[in-house]
Amino acid sequence: MKTSKKTKEANARKERIECLLRKLSDSIRTTSSIDQELFVRYNVKRGLRNEDHSGVLVGLTTIGDVVGYQRVEGQPIKAIPGKLLYRGVDVEDLVHGLYKEKRFGFEETAFLLMSGYLPNEEEYGTFCQMLNDEMHLAPQMKLNMLELEGHNIMNILARCVMELYIFDENPDDTSHDNLIRQSVNLIAKFPTIIAYAYNAYRHNLKGKALHIHHPKKDLSLAENFLYMLKGRYTELEARVLDLSLILHAEHGGGNNSSFTVRVTSSSGTDTYSSIAAAIGSLKGPLHGGANLAVIDQFHHLKEAVSDWNDVGEVDAYLMRMLRKEVYDKKGLIYGIGHAVYTVSDPRALLLKEMARKLAKEKGREKEFAFLELLEERAIENFMAYKGNQVNKRVCANVDFYSGFVYEMIGLPREVFTPLFAMSRITGWCAHRIEELNFESRRIIRPAYKNVIEKPVKFTPISKR
């Protein structure tokens, strides 16, 4: 069959485009590559990280404090059991105090992070009422969400946050009153958006029946999320989820997504744009996707290790992972190590104990025991193999147990990272409020050193 002139021209155009794309792709291998030695020469902290992977100080905050070292003037830095403080309150004390009173605590944690103090009984009750009142979505927003197609709930969450700008009568107002109003609205709506988005995804892409459960007034935020997502849940499931929300709510201003909020807020942009940017940051696999990497690794190890009680077999396989011989061959054990925590991650310790109770309720005690053994042996093998490279002790971080916990609760993997956002929105809002509260505002603008050695002379396009 004879090819038409139009088809030939279209094919030629397509070939030129593909050729240029290949050329551009090849060019960035050199034009966008920087010699690692230059970072040392110019004393540039790659990724704003020190040699021990801790963060470079770039700001001040009163919100969250992540403690893994003890610094005493004139003495060597000492690794200590990790502490996480919310507005000066030790999270361990917060959690133990809440559960001693048999109360759900995420709402109180949100109040503390935003306001800077613990609420009294009347303030707490009113704040919970405010959150419950704001959980419902506008009818048009629900319809828009149900029509969205896509498997990544984080993308849908970001779009919905931007859509909330339209429904806000004063979206660009950065007064204190309006920032608080917007923050409460976002904290309340995240569970509803995520639950509805997942159910729409199941319906649109998996052909499942569409079940929409609207939030109830008499439930906590954790309970409402489980109710909207799957209908039925146990008391322990709700309490474990509530704990996870508390533990992920804030982690200092230096974590990637919170820093994104501070950078964008410093420009004076609106709340919804700033939070949408943070969602994009958290979506990255090096930030919010860590629990997925850990649970996938755990499923692999359950198959790869024949005897879950054999320490020798476990050690041998973990060492092969570190030597890049098996699994994804990246030389990593996911869920082990943290930039600041050394001896222990307080979040991991708290979640681990609740995971133990949940494993008993779900009849998954053998899996929990295996995960506990993996934690112990992974640390020992990591230190034996890479100890001289990291120069500090490592511990299991919160992601080591969170994926397993979510799986036991019955949460689909598609909501693991959105669940992180549902919790961290509290810290994001607190950091935005703090950034905009400085009397003398200054846009965050770090410097980059240009390392092109010789200037490039411009030549007319006809002579290139």
C-alpha positions as CSV (number, residue, x, y, z in Angstrom):
1,M,0.0,0.0,0.0
2,K,1.4,3.4,-1.0
3,T,2.2,5.8,1.8
4,S,0.7,9.2,1.4
5,K,2.7,12.4,1.5
6,K,1.0,13.5,4.6
7,T,1.8,10.3,6.4
8,K,5.5,10.5,5.3
9,E,5.7,14.1,6.6
10,A,4.1,13.0,9.9
11,N,6.6,10.1,10.3
12,A,9.5,12.4,9.5
13,R,8.3,14.9,12.0
14,K,8.0,12.2,14.7
15,E,11.5,10.9,13.9
16,R,13.0,14.4,14.2
17,I,11.3,14.9,17.6
18,E,12.4,11.5,18.9
19,C,16.0,12.2,17.6
20,L,16.0,15.6,19.5
21,L,14.7,14.0,22.6
22,R,17.4,11.4,22.6
23,K,20.0,14.1,22.0
24,L,18.7,16.2,24.9
25,S,18.6,13.1,27.1
26,D,22.3,12.3,26.2
27,S,23.3,16.0,26.8
28,I,22.1,16.1,30.4
29,R,24.4,13.2,31.3
30,T,27.2,15.8,31.1
31,T,25.6,19.3,31.3
32,S,23.6,18.4,34.4
33,S,26.3,16.4,36.1
34,I,28.5,17.9,38.9
35,D,31.7,16.3,40.2
36,Q,31.1,15.2,43.8
37,E,34.6,16.4,44.7
38,L,33.4,20.0,44.1
39,F,31.1,19.7,47.0
40,V,34.1,19.0,49.2
41,R,36.2,21.8,47.6
42,Y,33.6,24.5,48.2
43,N,32.4,23.1,51.5
44,V,28.8,22.7,50.2
45,K,26.5,20.5,52.3
46,R,24.9,18.2,49.7
47,G,21.2,18.0,50.4
48,L,21.7,20.4,53.4
49,R,23.1,17.4,55.2
50,N,26.3,17.1,57.4
51,E,28.7,14.3,57.0
52,D,26.8,12.2,59.7
53,H,23.6,12.8,57.6
54,S,22.1,15.1,60.2
55,G,20.6,18.3,58.9
56,V,22.3,21.7,58.5
57,L,20.7,24.3,60.7
58,V,18.7,26.7,58.5
59,G,16.1,28.0,60.8
60,L,14.5,28.2,64.3
61,T,11.3,26.7,65.5
62,T,9.3,26.1,68.7
63,I,7.1,23.3,67.2
64,G,8.9,20.0,67.0
65,D,12.2,18.8,68.4
66,V,14.0,15.6,67.2
67,V,16.7,14.5,69.7
68,G,19.2,11.8,69.1
69,Y,22.4,13.2,70.5
70,Q,23.5,14.9,73.7
71,R,25.8,17.9,73.2
72,V,27.8,19.1,76.2
73,E,30.4,21.9,75.6
74,G,33.9,20.5,75.7
75,Q,32.8,16.9,75.4
76,P,32.3,14.5,72.5
77,I,28.8,14.3,71.1
78,K,27.0,11.4,72.8
79,A,24.3,9.2,71.2
80,I,21.3,8.8,73.5
81,P,17.9,7.2,73.3
82,G,15.7,9.2,70.9
83,K,13.2,11.8,72.0
84,L,10.5,13.5,70.0
85,L,9.0,16.7,71.6
86,Y,5.9,18.5,70.5
87,R,6.0,22.1,71.7
88,G,8.3,20.9,74.5
89,V,6.0,18.0,75.5
90,D,7.6,14.5,75.3
91,V,5.6,12.4,72.9
92,E,6.1,9.4,75.1
93,D,4.5,11.2,78.0
94,L,1.7,12.5,75.7
95,V,0.9,9.0,74.4
96,H,1.0,7.3,77.8
97,G,-1.0,10.1,79.4
98,L,-3.7,9.9,76.8
99,Y,-4.0,6.1,76.9
100,K,-4.0,6.1,80.7
101,E,-7.2,8.1,80.4
102,K,-8.4,5.8,77.5
103,R,-8.9,8.7,75.1
104,F,-8.1,9.2,71.5
105,G,-5.3,11.7,71.1
106,F,-4.8,12.9,67.6
107,E,-7.2,15.8,68.0
108,E,-5.4,17.0,71.2
109,T,-2.0,16.6,69.4
110,A,-3.3,18.8,66.5
111,F,-4.4,21.4,69.0
112,L,-1.1,21.3,70.8
113,L,1.0,21.7,67.6
114,M,-1.0,24.6,66.2
115,S,-1.6,26.5,69.4
116,G,1.5,25.8,71.4
117,Y,-0.3,24.6,74.6
118,L,-2.4,21.7,75.8
119,P,-6.2,22.4,75.8
120,N,-8.4,22.3,78.8
121,E,-11.5,20.2,78.7
122,E,-13.8,22.8,77.3
123,E,-11.3,23.9,74.6
124,Y,-10.7,20.2,73.7
125,G,-14.4,19.5,73.3
126,T,-15.0,22.6,71.2
127,F,-12.0,21.8,69.0
128,C,-13.2,18.3,68.3
129,Q,-16.6,19.7,67.4
130,M,-15.0,22.1,65.0
131,L,-13.1,19.2,63.3
132,N,-16.3,17.2,63.1
133,D,-18.2,20.1,61.6
134,E,-15.6,20.6,58.8
135,M,-15.2,16.9,57.8
136,H,-18.0,17.0,55.2
137,L,-17.1,17.9,51.6
138,A,-19.1,20.2,49.3
139,P,-21.4,18.2,47.0
140,Q,-19.6,19.5,43.9
141,M,-16.3,18.5,45.3
142,K,-17.5,14.9,45.9
143,L,-18.8,14.6,42.4
144,N,-15.6,15.9,41.0
145,M,-13.6,13.4,43.0
146,L,-15.8,10.4,42.0
147,E,-15.1,11.3,38.3
148,L,-11.3,11.3,38.8
149,E,-9.4,8.3,37.5
150,G,-5.9,7.3,38.7
151,H,-4.4,5.0,41.1
152,N,-2.3,7.4,43.1
153,I,-4.3,8.9,46.0
154,M,-1.6,11.5,46.7
155,N,-2.2,13.1,43.3
156,I,-5.9,13.2,44.0
157,L,-5.3,14.6,47.4
158,A,-3.1,17.4,46.0
159,R,-5.7,18.3,43.4
160,C,-8.5,18.4,46.0
161,V,-6.5,20.7,48.2
162,M,-6.1,23.1,45.3
163,E,-9.8,22.8,44.7
164,L,-10.5,23.8,48.3
165,Y,-9.1,27.2,47.3
166,I,-12.2,27.8,45.2
167,F,-14.5,27.1,48.1
168,D,-12.7,29.5,50.4
169,E,-14.1,33.0,50.6
170,N,-10.7,34.4,51.7
171,P,-8.1,32.0,50.3
172,D,-5.2,34.5,50.2
173,D,-5.8,36.0,53.6
174,T,-2.7,35.3,55.8
175,S,-4.1,36.8,59.0
176,H,-3.8,34.7,62.2
177,D,-7.6,34.1,62.4
178,N,-7.8,32.9,58.8
179,L,-4.7,30.7,59.0
180,I,-6.2,28.9,62.0
181,R,-9.6,28.5,60.2
182,Q,-7.9,27.1,57.1
183,S,-5.8,24.7,59.2
184,V,-8.7,23.3,61.0
185,N,-10.6,22.9,57.7
186,L,-7.6,21.0,56.1
187,I,-7.0,18.7,59.1
188,A,-10.7,17.8,59.2
189,K,-11.1,17.2,55.4
190,F,-8.0,15.1,54.8
191,P,-9.5,11.9,56.2
192,T,-12.7,12.4,54.1
193,I,-10.8,13.2,50.9
194,I,-8.5,10.2,51.2
195,A,-11.3,7.7,52.1
196,Y,-13.6,9.0,49.3
197,A,-10.6,9.0,46.8
198,Y,-9.8,5.4,47.6
199,N,-13.4,4.2,47.2
200,A,-13.7,6.1,43.9
201,Y,-10.4,4.4,42.8
202,R,-11.8,1.0,43.7
203,H,-14.9,1.7,41.8
204,N,-13.4,3.4,38.7
205,L,-10.3,1.2,38.1
206,K,-11.1,-2.0,39.8
207,G,-14.8,-2.3,39.1
208,K,-15.8,-2.6,42.8
209,A,-19.1,-1.5,44.1
210,L,-19.1,2.1,45.3
211,H,-19.8,2.6,49.0
212,I,-19.6,6.1,50.5
213,H,-19.8,6.4,54.3
214,H,-20.2,9.9,55.5
215,P,-18.4,11.0,58.6
216,K,-20.2,10.7,61.9
217,K,-20.4,13.3,64.6
218,D,-19.7,11.1,67.6
219,L,-16.5,9.5,66.3
220,S,-12.8,10.5,66.6
221,L,-10.9,11.4,63.5
222,A,-9.2,8.0,63.5
223,E,-12.5,6.2,63.9
224,N,-14.2,8.2,61.2
225,F,-11.4,7.5,58.7
226,L,-11.8,3.7,59.3
227,Y,-15.5,4.0,59.1
228,M,-15.4,6.0,55.8
229,L,-12.8,3.7,54.3
230,K,-14.0,0.3,55.2
231,G,-17.1,0.5,57.3
232,R,-16.2,-1.9,60.1
233,Y,-13.3,-1.7,62.5
234,T,-12.3,-2.9,66.0
235,E,-11.6,-0.7,69.0
236,L,-7.9,-1.7,68.9
237,E,-7.6,-0.9,65.2
238,A,-8.8,2.6,65.8
239,R,-6.5,3.1,68.8
240,V,-3.5,1.9,66.9
241,L,-4.3,4.2,64.0
242,D,-4.8,7.1,66.4
243,L,-1.3,6.4,67.8
244,S,0.2,6.3,64.3
245,L,-1.4,9.7,63.5
246,I,0.0,11.1,66.7
247,L,3.5,9.8,66.0
248,H,3.6,11.1,62.4
249,A,2.0,14.5,63.1
250,E,5.3,16.4,63.3
251,H,9.0,15.8,63.0
252,G,10.8,19.2,63.1
253,G,11.0,21.8,60.4
254,G,13.8,20.1,58.6
255,N,12.0,17.1,57.1
256,N,11.5,17.6,53.4
257,S,7.8,18.2,53.3
258,S,7.7,20.6,56.3
259,F,10.7,22.5,54.8
260,T,8.7,22.7,51.6
261,V,5.9,24.3,53.5
262,R,8.2,26.9,55.0
263,V,9.9,27.7,51.7
264,T,6.7,28.2,49.9
265,S,5.0,30.0,52.8
266,S,8.0,32.5,52.9
267,S,7.1,33.6,49.4
268,G,3.6,34.7,50.7
269,T,1.7,32.2,48.7
270,D,-1.7,30.9,49.8
271,T,-2.2,28.0,52.2
272,Y,-3.6,25.6,49.6
273,S,-0.7,26.1,47.2
274,S,1.8,25.6,50.1
275,I,0.1,22.4,51.3
276,A,-0.2,21.0,47.8
277,A,3.5,21.5,47.4
278,A,4.1,19.6,50.6
279,I,2.0,16.7,49.4
280,G,4.2,16.5,46.3
281,S,7.2,16.3,48.5
282,L,5.8,13.6,50.7
283,K,4.8,11.6,47.7
284,G,8.5,11.0,47.0
285,P,9.6,7.4,47.8
286,L,12.6,8.8,49.8
287,H,10.1,10.6,52.2
288,G,6.6,9.3,52.5
289,G,7.0,6.0,50.7
290,A,9.4,4.3,53.2
291,N,6.7,2.2,54.9
292,L,5.8,0.6,51.5
293,A,9.4,-0.3,50.9
294,V,9.6,-1.9,54.4
295,I,6.4,-4.0,54.0
296,D,7.5,-5.2,50.5
297,Q,10.8,-6.2,52.0
298,F,9.1,-8.0,54.8
299,H,6.9,-10.0,52.4
300,H,10.1,-10.9,50.5
301,L,11.9,-12.0,53.6
302,K,9.0,-14.2,54.7
303,E,9.5,-16.2,51.5
304,A,13.3,-16.0,51.3
305,V,13.9,-17.2,54.9
306,S,12.7,-20.8,55.4
307,D,13.0,-20.9,59.2
308,W,11.8,-17.7,60.8
309,N,13.5,-18.7,64.1
310,D,16.9,-19.5,62.6
311,V,19.2,-16.6,63.5
312,G,22.0,-17.9,61.3
313,E,19.8,-18.1,58.3
314,V,18.4,-14.6,58.9
315,D,21.9,-13.2,59.4
316,A,23.2,-14.9,56.2
317,Y,20.4,-13.5,54.1
318,L,20.5,-10.0,55.5
319,M,24.3,-9.9,54.9
320,R,23.6,-10.9,51.2
321,M,21.2,-8.0,51.0
322,L,23.8,-5.6,52.3
323,R,26.3,-7.0,49.8
324,K,23.8,-6.2,47.0
325,E,23.4,-9.9,46.1
326,V,19.7,-10.4,46.7
327,Y,16.3,-8.6,46.8
328,D,16.6,-5.3,45.0
329,K,20.4,-5.3,45.1
330,K,20.7,-1.8,46.4
331,G,22.6,-2.8,49.6
332,L,19.8,-1.4,51.9
333,I,17.7,-2.8,54.7
334,Y,14.6,-0.6,54.6
335,G,13.4,0.7,58.0
336,I,16.9,0.7,59.6
337,G,18.7,3.9,60.3
338,H,17.7,7.5,60.7
339,A,19.4,10.9,60.2
340,V,19.0,11.9,63.8
341,Y,17.9,9.0,66.0
342,T,20.8,6.7,66.9
343,V,20.1,4.4,69.9
344,S,16.3,4.3,69.4
345,D,13.4,6.0,67.5
346,P,10.7,6.7,70.2
347,R,8.0,6.5,67.5
348,A,9.1,2.9,66.6
349,L,9.2,1.9,70.3
350,L,5.6,3.1,70.9
351,L,4.2,1.7,67.7
352,K,6.0,-1.6,68.2
353,E,4.2,-2.2,71.5
354,M,0.8,-1.5,70.0
355,A,1.7,-3.7,67.0
356,R,2.3,-6.5,69.4
357,K,-1.2,-6.2,70.8
358,L,-2.7,-5.9,67.4
359,A,-0.8,-9.0,66.1
360,K,-2.3,-11.0,69.0
361,E,-5.8,-9.8,68.1
362,K,-5.3,-10.7,64.4
363,G,-3.6,-14.1,65.0
364,R,-0.3,-12.8,63.4
365,E,2.0,-13.3,66.4
366,K,4.5,-15.4,64.4
367,E,4.9,-12.7,61.8
368,F,5.4,-10.1,64.5
369,A,8.0,-12.3,66.2
370,F,9.8,-12.7,62.9
371,L,9.7,-8.9,62.3
372,E,11.1,-8.3,65.8
373,L,13.9,-10.7,65.1
374,L,14.6,-9.0,61.8
375,E,14.9,-5.7,63.6
376,E,17.5,-7.1,66.0
377,R,19.5,-8.9,63.4
378,A,19.3,-6.1,60.8
379,I,20.9,-3.6,63.2
380,E,23.7,-6.1,64.2
381,N,24.5,-7.0,60.6
382,F,24.3,-3.4,59.4
383,M,26.8,-2.3,62.0
384,A,29.1,-5.2,61.3
385,Y,29.1,-4.5,57.6
386,K,28.8,-0.7,57.4
387,G,29.7,0.5,60.9
388,N,33.0,2.1,59.8
389,Q,31.1,4.0,57.0
390,V,28.3,5.5,59.1
391,N,30.3,6.3,62.2
392,K,27.3,6.0,64.5
393,R,24.9,3.4,65.8
394,V,21.7,2.8,63.9
395,C,18.2,1.8,65.1
396,A,14.9,0.8,63.5
397,N,12.8,3.8,62.5
398,V,9.0,4.1,62.7
399,D,8.6,2.8,59.2
400,F,9.9,-0.6,60.2
401,Y,6.6,-1.3,62.0
402,S,4.1,1.1,60.4
403,G,3.5,-0.8,57.2
404,F,2.9,-4.1,59.1
405,V,0.5,-2.2,61.4
406,Y,-1.5,-0.7,58.5
407,E,-1.7,-4.1,56.9
408,M,-3.1,-5.7,60.1
409,I,-5.7,-2.9,60.4
410,G,-6.8,-3.8,56.9
411,L,-5.7,-0.7,55.1
412,P,-4.9,-1.0,51.4
413,R,-1.3,0.0,50.4
414,E,-2.7,2.8,48.2
415,V,-3.5,4.8,51.4
416,F,-0.2,4.2,53.3
417,T,1.4,7.4,52.1
418,P,-1.8,9.5,52.1
419,L,-2.3,8.4,55.7
420,F,1.1,10.0,56.5
421,A,-0.2,13.2,54.9
422,M,-3.4,12.9,56.9
423,S,-1.3,13.1,60.1
424,R,1.5,15.4,59.0
425,I,-1.0,18.1,57.8
426,T,-1.0,19.2,61.5
427,G,2.8,19.8,61.5
428,W,2.6,21.5,58.1
429,C,0.0,23.9,59.2
430,A,1.9,24.7,62.4
431,H,5.1,25.4,60.4
432,R,3.2,27.6,58.0
433,I,1.7,29.6,60.8
434,E,5.1,30.0,62.5
435,E,6.8,31.0,59.2
436,L,4.2,33.7,58.5
437,N,4.3,35.0,62.1
438,F,7.8,36.5,61.9
439,E,7.6,40.3,62.2
440,S,10.3,40.8,59.6
441,R,9.6,38.3,56.9
442,R,12.3,37.1,54.6
443,I,11.8,34.8,51.6
444,I,13.9,31.6,52.0
445,R,16.5,31.8,49.3
446,P,19.7,29.7,49.8
447,A,22.7,30.2,47.5
448,Y,24.1,27.8,44.9
449,K,27.7,28.1,43.7
450,N,28.1,28.0,39.9
451,V,31.0,25.7,38.9
452,I,31.2,26.3,35.1
453,E,34.9,27.1,34.7
454,K,34.8,29.1,31.4
455,P,32.2,31.5,30.0
456,V,30.5,30.3,26.8
457,K,30.5,32.7,24.0
458,F,27.2,33.3,22.1
459,T,27.2,32.6,18.4
460,P,24.3,33.2,15.9
461,I,22.1,30.1,15.3
462,S,23.2,30.0,11.6
463,K,26.8,29.4,12.6
464,R,26.2,26.6,15.2
